[in-house]
Amino acid sequence: TRVVHWGYGTSWGAFRSVLDMLGAPAPIAAAVHFSAVWGSELVMLPALDVAPPIKQWSRTDFAIDAAHHLVYVAATSGAYALLNSARGHR
């Protein structure tokens, strides 16, 4: 399952670069990235029967899951910005 998790996270990281190539400003790209990553999880995991639907989550579970995705998006956006600045891009 770790390989799947890492592959999934890496592919969503690539999505973040697509947003930049489309010209999305960094804050907008981060918001779209977060919405896409978390939204897809909220739909896909219950559909695969590996997590309950969001309406069955506790507030604590909801907050923890949102926080984990916010950290992922912040780290991805930060790494992307650092890589771009190291290459002399905006």
Contact map, one row per residue, 1 for C-alpha under 8 A:
111110000000000000000000000000000000000000000000000000000000000000000000000000000000000000
111111000000000000000000000000000000000000000000000000000000000000000000000000000000000000
111111100000000000000000000000000000000000000000000000000000000000000000000000000000000000
111111110000000000000000000000000000000000000000000000000000000000000000000000000000000000
111111111000000000000000000000000000000000000000000000000000000000000000000000000000000000
011111111100000000000000000000000000000000000000000000000000000000000000000000000000000000
001111111110000000000000000000000000000000000000000000000000000000000000000000000000000000
000111111111000000000000000000000000000000000000000000000000000000000000000000000000000000
000011111111100000000000000000000000000000000000000000000000000000000000000000000000000000
000001111111110000000000000000000000000000000000000000000000000000000000000000000000000000
000000111111111000000000000000000000000000000000000000000000000000000000000000000000000000
000000011111111100000000000000001000100000000000000000000000000000000000000000000000000000
000000001111111110000000000000000000000000000000000000000000000000000000000100000000000000
000000000111111111000000000000000000000000000000000000000000000000000000000000000000000000
000000000011111111100000000000001000000000000000000000000000000000000000000000000000000000
000000000001111111110000000011001000000000000000000000000000000000000000000110000000000000
000000000000111111111000000000000000000000000000000000000000000000000000000000010000000000
000000000000011111111100000000000000000000000000000000000000000000000000000000000000000000
000000000000001111111111000010000000000000000000000000000000000000000000000000000000000000
000000000000000111111111110010000000000000000000000000000000000000000000000000000000000000
000000000000000011111111000000000000000000000000000000000000000000000000000000000000000000
000000000000000001111111000000000000000000000000000000000000000000000000000000000000000000
000000000000000000111111100000000000000000000000000000000000000000000000000000000000000000
000000000000000000111111110110000000000000000000000000000000000000000000000000000000000000
000000000000000000010011111110000000000000000000000000000000000000000000000000000000000000
000000000000000000010001111111000000000000000000000000000000000000000000000010000000000000
000000000000000000000000111111100000000000000000000000000000000000000000000000000000000000
000000000000000000000001111111110000000000000000000000000000000000000000000000000000000000
000000000000000100110001111111111000000000000000000000000000000000000000000000000000000000
000000000000000100000000011111111100000000000000000000000000000000000000110010000000000000
000000000000000000000000001111111110000000000000000000000000000000000000000000000000000000
000000000000000000000000000111111111000000000000000000000000000000000000000000000000000000
000000000001001100000000000011111111100000000000000000000000000000000000100000000000000000
000000000000000000000000000001111111111000000000000000000000000000001100100000000000000000
000000000000000000000000000000111111111000000000000000000000000000000000000000000000000000
000000000000000000000000000000011111111100000000000000000000000000000000000000000000000000
000000000001000000000000000000001111111110000000000000000000000000001000000000000000000000
000000000000000000000000000000000111111111000000000000000000000001001000000000000000000000
000000000000000000000000000000000111111111100000000000000000000000000000000000000000000000
000000000000000000000000000000000001111111110000000000000000000000000000000000000000000000
000000000000000000000000000000000000111111111000000000000000000000000000000000000000000000
000000000000000000000000000000000000011111111100000011000000000000000000000000000000000000
000000000000000000000000000000000000001111111110000010000000000000000000000000000000000000
000000000000000000000000000000000000000111111111000000000000000000000000000000000000000000
000000000000000000000000000000000000000011111111111100000000000000000000000000000000000000
000000000000000000000000000000000000000001111111111110000000000000000000000000000000000000
000000000000000000000000000000000000000000111111110000000000000000000000000000000000000000
000000000000000000000000000000000000000000011111111000000000000000000000000000000000000000
000000000000000000000000000000000000000000001111111100000000000000000000000000000000000000
000000000000000000000000000000000000000000001111111100000000000000000000000000000000000000
000000000000000000000000000000000000000000001101111110000000000000000000000000000000000000
000000000000000000000000000000000000000000001100111111011000000000000000000000000000000000
000000000000000000000000000000000000000001100100001111111000000000000000000000000000000000
000000000000000000000000000000000000000001000000000111111000010000000000000000000000000000
000000000000000000000000000000000000000000000000000011111000000000000000000000000000000000
000000000000000000000000000000000000000000000000000111111100000000000000000000000000000000
000000000000000000000000000000000000000000000000000111111111110000000000000000000000000000
000000000000000000000000000000000000000000000000000000011111110000000000000000000000000000
000000000000000000000000000000000000000000000000000000001111111000000000000000000000000000
000000000000000000000000000000000000000000000000000000001111111100000000000000000000000000
000000000000000000000000000000000000000000000000000000001111111110000000000000000000000000
000000000000000000000000000000000000000000000000000001001111111111000000000000000000000000
000000000000000000000000000000000000000000000000000000000011111111100000000000000000000000
000000000000000000000000000000000000000000000000000000000001111111110000000000000000000000
000000000000000000000000000000000000000000000000000000000000111111111000000000000000000000
000000000000000000000000000000000000010000000000000000000000011111111100000000000000000000
000000000000000000000000000000000000000000000000000000000000001111111110000000000000000000
000000000000000000000000000000000000000000000000000000000000000111111111000000000000000000
000000000000000000000000000000000100110000000000000000000000000011111111100000000000000000
000000000000000000000000000000000100000000000000000000000000000001111111110000000000000000
000000000000000000000000000000000000000000000000000000000000000000111111111000000000000000
000000000000000000000000000000000000000000000000000000000000000000011111111100000000000000
000000000000000000000000000001001100000000000000000000000000000000001111111110000000000000
000000000000000000000000000001000000000000000000000000000000000000000111111111000000000000
000000000000000000000000000000000000000000000000000000000000000000000011111111100000000000
000000000000100100000000000000000000000000000000000000000000000000000001111111110000000000
000000000000000100000000010001000000000000000000000000000000000000000000111111111000000000
000000000000000000000000000000000000000000000000000000000000000000000000011111111100000000
000000000000000000000000000000000000000000000000000000000000000000000000001111111110000000
000000000000000010000000000000000000000000000000000000000000000000000000000111111111000000
000000000000000000000000000000000000000000000000000000000000000000000000000011111111100000
000000000000000000000000000000000000000000000000000000000000000000000000000001111111110000
000000000000000000000000000000000000000000000000000000000000000000000000000000111111111000
000000000000000000000000000000000000000000000000000000000000000000000000000000011111111111
000000000000000000000000000000000000000000000000000000000000000000000000000000001111111111
000000000000000000000000000000000000000000000000000000000000000000000000000000000111111110
000000000000000000000000000000000000000000000000000000000000000000000000000000000011111110
000000000000000000000000000000000000000000000000000000000000000000000000000000000001111111
000000000000000000000000000000000000000000000000000000000000000000000000000000000001111111
000000000000000000000000000000000000000000000000000000000000000000000000000000000001100111
